[in-house]
């Protein structure tokens, strides 16, 4: 029988070795939020945090408890906009990125 890996483990492994993939995942999470797909955006950001800095370090950066952050980005989480934008800001800074919004028609 062939061995299989959990999807999250596969994503984490790719993120560790591929900076472009890490950047694309962060961009996708923010794009989903802006498109009104809040649950998907939170899920992508949660996966990004788990595979990069972790909730403990994010908690240190945002002055929020890691458990609170996990709940915010969880399926039933309903973070306030200021908390969500703080999370995104910290993730960008930590990744050395500056995401920009461009209007398209």
C-alpha positions in Angstrom: 0.0 0.0 0.0 1.3 3.5 -0.9 2.0 5.9 1.8 0.1 9.2 1.7 0.6 12.5 3.4 -1.9 14.7 4.9 -2.7 17.7 2.7 -1.7 20.1 5.4 1.7 18.4 5.8 2.2 18.6 2.1 1.4 22.3 2.0 3.7 22.9 5.0 6.6 21.1 3.4 6.1 23.0 0.1 6.0 26.3 2.0 9.2 25.5 3.8 11.1 25.0 0.5 9.3 27.4 -1.8 9.2 31.2 -0.9 7.0 31.9 -4.0 4.4 29.4 -2.8 4.5 31.1 0.7 3.9 34.5 -0.9 1.1 33.1 -3.1 -0.7 31.6 -0.2 -0.6 34.8 1.8 -1.9 36.7 -1.3 -4.6 34.2 -1.8 -5.8 34.4 1.8 -6.1 38.2 1.5 -7.7 38.1 -1.9 -10.4 35.6 -0.6 -11.2 38.0 2.2 -11.5 41.0 -0.1 -13.7 38.9 -2.4 -16.1 38.3 0.5 -15.1 34.6 0.9 -14.3 35.2 4.6 -14.4 31.5 5.7 -12.0 30.5 2.9 -9.7 33.5 3.5 -9.5 32.7 7.2 -8.8 29.1 6.5 -6.0 30.0 4.1 -4.5 32.5 6.6 -4.7 29.8 9.4 -2.8 27.3 7.2 -0.3 30.0 6.4 0.3 30.9 10.0 0.6 27.2 11.0 3.2 26.6 8.2 5.2 29.7 8.9 5.5 31.6 12.1 3.0 29.8 14.2 0.4 31.2 16.5 2.7 31.7 19.4 4.9 34.2 17.5 1.9 35.8 15.9 0.5 36.3 19.4 3.7 38.0 20.4 3.6 40.3 17.3 -0.1 41.2 17.7 -0.3 41.3 21.5 -3.1 38.7 21.4 -3.2 35.3 22.9 -2.4 32.5 20.5 -5.7 30.7 21.4 -7.6 33.9 20.6 -5.9 34.2 17.3 -6.7 30.5 16.5 -10.3 31.1 17.3 -10.4 34.2 15.2 -9.1 32.3 12.1 -11.1 29.2 12.9 -14.3 28.1 11.2 -16.6 29.8 13.8 -14.3 32.8 14.3 -15.6 36.3 13.7 -12.6 38.6 14.1 -13.1 42.4 14.2 -11.7 44.1 11.1 -8.9 45.8 13.2 -7.7 42.4 14.5 -7.8 40.8 11.1 -5.9 43.7 9.5 -3.3 43.6 12.4 -2.8 39.9 11.7 -2.3 40.6 8.0 0.0 43.5 8.7 2.2 41.3 11.0 2.3 38.5 8.5 3.4 40.8 5.7 6.1 42.4 7.9 7.4 39.0 9.0 7.5 37.8 5.4 9.1 40.9 4.1 6.2 41.6 1.8 3.9 44.5 1.1 0.6 43.5 -0.4 -1.2 46.1 -2.5 -4.7 46.3 -3.8 -5.3 47.0 -7.5 -8.7 47.9 -8.9 -9.7 45.8 -12.0 -12.7 46.2 -14.3 
